[in-house]
Amino acid sequence: MIKTEDLRRAVADALKYIRKHKDVIDAEVFASWNDLITIRLNYTSDIPCNGVHEPKSIQSYGLGILATFKKGSKIEVGFGSVTNDLTKEGVLDALMKAKRNRVYDPDFKALPDPIDKPSLKNYHDNSVMKISEKDTVDLGWKALDGSLKALNNRGHKKSIIIGGDVTILRERMAIKTTKGIDDFDETTSLTANITAMIENKNVKGTGWSMGTHLAAFKPEAAGREAAESAMKTIGGRKIGSGKHNVIFGNQPLTDIASNVLIPSLDLSSVNASNTPFLGMLGQEIASRNLNIYDDGSIKGETGSRKITCEGVPTGRTDLIKNGTLIGFLADNYFARKFKSNLYNPIPRNGFRYSTNGRDYKNKAGISPTNVVIEGNNGTTRDNLLKQVDNGVYIGRIWYTYAINGLAMGDFTSTIIADSFSIKDGKISSPLKPNTIRINTNIKHILNNIIGITKKKRSTLVWGSGEVVIAPEIAVSNVQLDNIAGFLG
């Protein structure tokens, strides 16, 4: 394990060395250490199994340098990195790579300037940083026990499959630049995503739990939720194709947001003309009841960080307010490129994420943190059901992706679990999993909102780095298509 002090010393020494090179105008030195621990669940009641696999850990550390160089009257930009080496020799290696890779980029303006002080301090959990192998494995057993107890108590002991994982992410980073940024960050997060299947009933349920501190993390609750949601959907039925009034639960709303909406609300998509909201800043694009913002400084949320990977304090970026598009997610590069007299984006979302955390091998790009979706007139789920009257409650989807390109706004997704018919304003019969596909457009979703619950839940979907603090949202006339009528 690399200490934060080691990272801070490394970036300071590196910058001191880089300053001696006369062809370097400015430089940003970033060093990080990450550890991603995965405890995989694979329980099968009818086949001998281990239930919980031994933890797998992916650790990495190193240093990256982004520098600007003089070349005649032009400024060139280069990036280089080195793995498992924080020495002077490693710094020289990274700097030489940056020199070899340098290019002229007319859109690059400057490295970030210090702007304000971070609001988060000492928000990580030392007990997660020091967690033992035994305590790590115990988290997996707690999740599995939560599912099995719930299923066994209802008489389900055979034809059971329980899968998913518990993950622990530990991050340390330090950054120092010639522009005056000098800071560090330490982050801990824990997540449990569990799936419970009762094969002879052809049902599947899901549950999840998230946290930043070990004492408050409850993987057993995620396991229990998965089992209970599976049992609720026994005897599922199919529905006919057509337009339906729909309530999107926390997970479906998060899946749609992470795969379609949020990527459409960052400046890199604007730069590529790859957003359905191109040229619509300041215009009404959604129901006036809808607000969406990103905030990486919310205490206790899994997506929170003290600073970005560019050394800028995290904070709030409003995206949609009262249905009007008022901002985009930005890093330093695109914030400076799109700055004008009418729009001055603040780079609160410059991160270097990879599959195992903040990655010194990457240049900063735009990444969301905690995306909050809420309504001006929040209501209860019961009132939302009454407003829909007759329709469909969608509790779990997967394989959500934009079709015809992100700019068109069209997307599709498959309903896989935790879903029900709504009749006379109440939850009715469960839906048969994997028989219904959503085919609609993100603009239709935004502009046909019936209601939004006041209650929200922090939600993370597979493959996404951000947390969506999601309500349940009712939308009218959503196209649903039956895709498995041949299965009988």
Secondary structure, DSSP 8 states (H G I E B T S, - for coil): ---HHHHHHHHHHHHHHHTT-TTEEEEEEEEEEEEEEEEEEEEETTS---EE---EEEEEEEEEEEEEEEETTEEEEEEEEEES--SHHHHHHHHHHHHHH-EE-TT-----------S--S-S-HHHHT--HHHHHHHHHHHHHHHHHHHHHTT--SSEEEEEEEEEEEEEEEEEETTS-EEEEEEEEEEEEEEEEEGGGTEEEEEEEEESSGGG--HHHHHHHHHHHHHHTTT-B---SEEEEEEE-HHHHHHHIIIIIGGGGBHHHHHTT-STTTT-TTSB-S-TTEEEEEETT-TT-TT--SB-TTS-B--EEEEEETTEE---B--HHHHHHH--SS-------EE-EETTEE-TTS--EE---EEEEEETT-B-HHHHHHHH-SEEEE-EEEEEEESS-GGG-EEEEEEEES-EEEETTEEEEEB-TTSEEEEEEHHHHHH-EEEEBS--EEE--TT--SEEEE--EEEEEEEEEE--GGG-
